[in-house]
Amino acid sequence: MKKLFISSAILFWICSIDNIVAQINPVYKEVDQILWVVQDLKSVRKGWLDIGFTQIEDLKKVKLVSHGLKDDKGTIKASIAHLGGANALWIQPVSGETIFSRYLNKNGEGAVALIHKVKDEAQLQEVTQQLARVNIGKIATYTLQTKSGDLNYTIMDTREHGKYYLGFVIDNRSGNAINDGKNSQNMNFTQYAFAIKDENPVSSYWASAGLPPLEITHGPVTDKKYFGQPADFDMKLGWQRHGSIVYEWIIPITPPTVYADFIRMHGEGIQHFGFSVEDMDAAIRFFEQKGYKVSMSGGWGEKGKNGSGRFAYVDLSKIGGMTIELLWNYKE
């Protein structure tokens, strides 16, 4: 009877989560762009080209137009990088007071916002009004003028409680090539990942905004290393699976971890991006030969069995302030 009760409870919970995901606004199914603030755009482009990501568009002569709220007139440099299935808009603040310059001054380089595409003003009004009903308002609106057309951004005031800025874009550009983000190591983008101190307020906040609550797991990790040395670290993981790419929320428990390091240096927020690799050892050798260190690594499951795998974090902070996670799954 007890087993039947537990099984029924699990089934009810799974069905409840599925029902929540089914009710999510379709806008949130895809992240169109990562807004990512950098100190020196030229060196960031050069660094990512050197590690094999060649599909990078230099948006020459861009103009950023602010539409009031908290911002003064600002100038920027920008490029769009296609990274194995994800699009990153790298922004270097040049002058003026914007959300990008404020983030850079306070938190340093890194990803600041996840942007979803809306088709027109009507759909933008729909999603922003849904958020307004739970007291989530706009913090900035921008037009990024490019040679091929305008990108109109609306940034919501979600960072304090949600740990990143949620945003929307109306893309009026024409004649844009479709980029798949192919790269020399055949890395495929698999996750957006955040480092936070406490999962409960974050989970409640995003649930109120219409996204799923965090599904918390706390499984064993094997072969744990921190900068190449054995380490007995521990962490909990929170998951949101409402879109094509999973959101992973990491709550550090026992140090040393790259997550606690990130929170101490930059505050809570987007800490890394995950990429699947075909050969973990070959990928690690590639990055080490390029001068990038593996900051933390480990595995899960039972070696050589389905469902098991390995992870390794590569510190790319000197080319834009971010870490990437290499992920490899055992396959028979």
GIDADA-V684733 format. One line per field, one symbol per residue. ss: DSSP state (A for helix, B for strand, O for the rest). phi: phi as a letter, one per 20 degrees, with the letter a starting at -180 (. if undefined). psi: psi as a letter, one per 40 degrees, with the letter a starting at -180 (. if undefined). A space follows every 10 residues. Layout:
# GIDADA-V684733
ss: ???
phi: ???
psi: ???
This chain:
# GIDADA-V684733
ss: OAAAAAAAAA AAAAAAAAAA AAAOOAAAAO OOBBBBBOOO AAAAAAAAAA OOBOOBBBBO OOBBBBOOOO OOOOBBBBBB BBBOOBBBBB BBBBBOOOAA AAAAAAAOOB BBBBBBBOOO AAAAAAAAAA AAOOOOOBBB BBBBBBOOBB BBBBBBOOAA AAOOBBBBBB BOOOOOOOOO OOBOOOOBBB BBBBBBOOAA AAAAAAAAOO OOOOBBBOOO OBBBBBOOBB OOOBBBBBBB OOOOOBBBBB BBBBOOOAAA AAAAAAOOBB BBBBBBOOOA AAAAAAAAAO OOOBBBBBBB OOOOOOOOBB BBBBBBAAAO OBBBBBBBBO OO
phi: .fffffffff fffffffgff ffefgggefc eebdececec ffffgfffff eneeecdeef lfcddednle defcdbdbbd dddmocddee cdfdbndcff fffffednfq fdbdddedea fffffffffg fffdmddeda ccddecfepe dddcdeedfg eembeebccd ddfcmefede mgbfdledfc aeccdcebff ffffffffeo dfffeecbef ddlfcclndg bdfbbdcdcc cecfdfdddd dfddfebfff gfffecnfrf ebcececebf ffffggfffe ndeeebbrbb mdgmdgneac cbededffcp nddddeccdf cf
psi: dddddddddd dddddddddd ddeihddedh hdihhhhidg dddddddddd eegeghhhgi fihhhifbbe iihiiiiiih hhgfeihhhh hhhdiihidd ddddddeaii hdihhihida dddddddddd ddeffhaidi hihhhideii hhhhhigedd deeihhiihh heiifhihhe fiidefhhhe ihhihidhdd ddddddddee iiihhhigii hifhihfeih ifiiiihihh feadhihhhh hhchiiiddd dddddeiiah diiihiidhd ddddddddde ehihdiiaii ahheiieiai ihhhhfdefe eiiihhhhhh h.
